[in-house]
Amino acid sequence: MRGTILRYGGLLALFLILLEFLRRTSYAYFWPSALYPSLIALIFLVLGALGVWFWARPKFGTPAPEVPVRDEQRIAEIGLTERETDVLIFLVHGYTNKQIAAQLKVAPSTIKTHVKNIFLKLDVANRTEAASEARALGLIE
């Protein structure tokens, strides 16, 4: 995220330098005074949209992780469902809720519910603890 902000800010800074150069030369004096701020706003809007499109959009289509060996008996003792176990595998591999939802072809809100249930059943507070606990309990290798 920080890299995206820095790239976008750098592009905007370069653009502002270019516009200031044009303003100080005779090129900008040919434009009506009301057109100049509107043109700046339009170019910033277009650059912002392009920046989001190229740098900030989520990366879908990443391959699903290989299914590690699971301890089915221990999973049953904890009470994880098959779908929660699938979500846990993705969590261990660092996938976001949107990426998991895309892989499992369900809504992100469904994944959010599964993640909450996993947190309750493993008695953890965040994704990192869930991944660590799953490995420590031998649920996922």
C-alpha positions as CSV (number, residue, x, y, z in Angstrom):
1,M,0.0,0.0,0.0
2,R,2.8,2.4,0.9
3,G,4.5,1.8,-2.5
4,T,1.2,2.5,-4.3
5,I,0.9,5.8,-2.4
6,L,4.5,6.8,-3.2
7,R,4.1,6.0,-6.9
8,Y,0.9,7.9,-7.2
9,G,2.3,10.9,-5.2
10,G,5.4,10.9,-7.4
11,L,3.4,10.9,-10.6
12,L,1.3,13.8,-9.3
13,A,4.4,15.7,-8.3
14,L,5.8,15.3,-11.8
15,F,2.6,16.4,-13.3
16,L,2.4,19.5,-11.1
17,I,6.0,20.4,-12.1
18,L,5.0,20.1,-15.7
19,L,1.9,22.2,-15.3
20,E,3.9,24.9,-13.4
21,F,6.4,24.9,-16.3
22,L,3.6,25.3,-18.8
23,R,2.0,28.1,-16.7
24,R,5.3,30.0,-16.5
25,T,5.8,29.7,-20.3
26,S,3.4,31.3,-22.8
27,Y,1.5,28.0,-23.4
28,A,-0.9,28.3,-20.5
29,Y,-1.8,32.0,-21.3
30,F,-3.7,30.9,-24.4
31,W,-6.3,29.0,-22.3
32,P,-9.3,30.7,-20.7
33,S,-8.8,31.2,-17.0
34,A,-11.7,28.9,-16.1
35,L,-10.3,26.1,-18.2
36,Y,-7.0,25.8,-16.4
37,P,-8.3,24.6,-13.0
38,S,-10.8,22.3,-14.7
39,L,-8.1,20.8,-16.8
40,I,-5.9,20.2,-13.8
41,A,-8.8,18.5,-11.9
42,L,-9.6,16.3,-15.0
43,I,-6.0,15.1,-15.4
44,F,-5.7,14.4,-11.6
45,L,-9.0,12.3,-11.9
46,V,-7.7,10.4,-14.9
47,L,-4.3,9.8,-13.3
48,G,-6.0,8.6,-10.0
49,A,-8.2,6.2,-11.8
50,L,-5.3,4.8,-13.9
51,G,-3.2,4.5,-10.7
52,V,-5.9,2.5,-9.0
53,W,-6.4,0.4,-12.0
54,F,-2.7,-0.5,-12.4
55,W,-1.3,-0.6,-8.9
56,A,-4.1,-0.9,-6.3
57,R,-6.5,-3.5,-7.7
58,P,-6.5,-6.8,-6.0
59,K,-4.6,-9.6,-7.6
60,F,-7.0,-12.4,-8.3
61,G,-6.3,-15.6,-10.1
62,T,-3.5,-16.7,-7.8
63,P,-3.2,-20.5,-7.7
64,A,-4.7,-22.3,-4.7
65,P,-2.2,-23.6,-2.2
66,E,-1.4,-27.3,-2.3
67,V,-3.5,-29.1,0.3
68,P,-1.2,-30.1,3.1
69,V,-1.7,-33.3,5.2
70,R,-4.3,-32.7,7.8
71,D,-5.0,-34.4,11.1
72,E,-8.7,-35.2,10.5
73,Q,-9.2,-36.5,14.0
74,R,-7.9,-33.4,15.7
75,I,-9.9,-31.2,13.3
76,A,-13.0,-33.1,14.4
77,E,-12.1,-32.7,18.1
78,I,-11.8,-28.9,17.6
79,G,-15.1,-28.8,15.7
80,L,-13.9,-27.3,12.4
81,T,-16.1,-27.9,9.5
82,E,-14.7,-29.0,6.1
83,R,-15.2,-25.5,4.7
84,E,-13.6,-23.8,7.7
85,T,-10.7,-26.2,7.3
86,D,-10.4,-25.1,3.6
87,V,-10.5,-21.4,4.7
88,L,-7.8,-22.1,7.4
89,I,-5.5,-23.6,4.7
90,F,-5.8,-20.3,2.7
91,L,-5.3,-18.3,5.9
92,V,-2.1,-20.2,6.7
93,H,-0.8,-19.4,3.2
94,G,-1.5,-15.6,3.7
95,Y,-4.5,-15.1,1.4
96,T,-6.9,-12.2,1.9
97,N,-10.7,-12.7,2.4
98,K,-11.3,-11.6,-1.2
99,Q,-8.8,-14.0,-2.6
100,I,-10.2,-16.8,-0.6
101,A,-13.7,-16.0,-1.7
102,A,-12.6,-15.9,-5.3
103,Q,-10.9,-19.3,-5.0
104,L,-13.8,-21.0,-3.2
105,K,-16.4,-19.1,-5.3
106,V,-18.4,-17.7,-2.4
107,A,-19.1,-14.2,-1.2
108,P,-16.4,-12.4,0.9
109,S,-19.0,-12.0,3.7
110,T,-19.2,-15.8,3.9
111,I,-15.4,-16.0,4.2
112,K,-15.6,-13.4,7.0
113,T,-18.1,-15.6,8.9
114,H,-15.9,-18.7,8.5
115,V,-12.8,-16.7,9.7
116,K,-14.7,-15.6,12.8
117,N,-15.8,-19.1,13.5
118,I,-12.2,-20.3,13.1
119,F,-11.0,-17.6,15.5
120,L,-13.6,-18.8,18.1
121,K,-12.8,-22.5,17.8
122,L,-9.0,-22.0,17.9
123,D,-9.4,-19.3,20.6
124,V,-7.2,-16.8,18.8
125,A,-7.6,-13.1,18.0
126,N,-6.1,-12.6,14.5
127,R,-5.0,-14.4,11.3
128,T,-1.4,-14.7,12.3
129,E,-2.3,-16.4,15.6
130,A,-4.8,-18.7,13.8
131,A,-2.0,-19.8,11.3
132,S,0.4,-20.3,14.2
133,E,-2.1,-22.3,16.3
134,A,-3.1,-24.5,13.3
135,R,0.5,-25.4,12.8
136,A,1.1,-25.9,16.5
137,L,-1.9,-28.2,16.8
138,G,-0.8,-30.2,13.8
139,L,-4.0,-29.3,11.8
140,I,-2.0,-28.0,8.9
141,E,1.6,-28.6,7.9
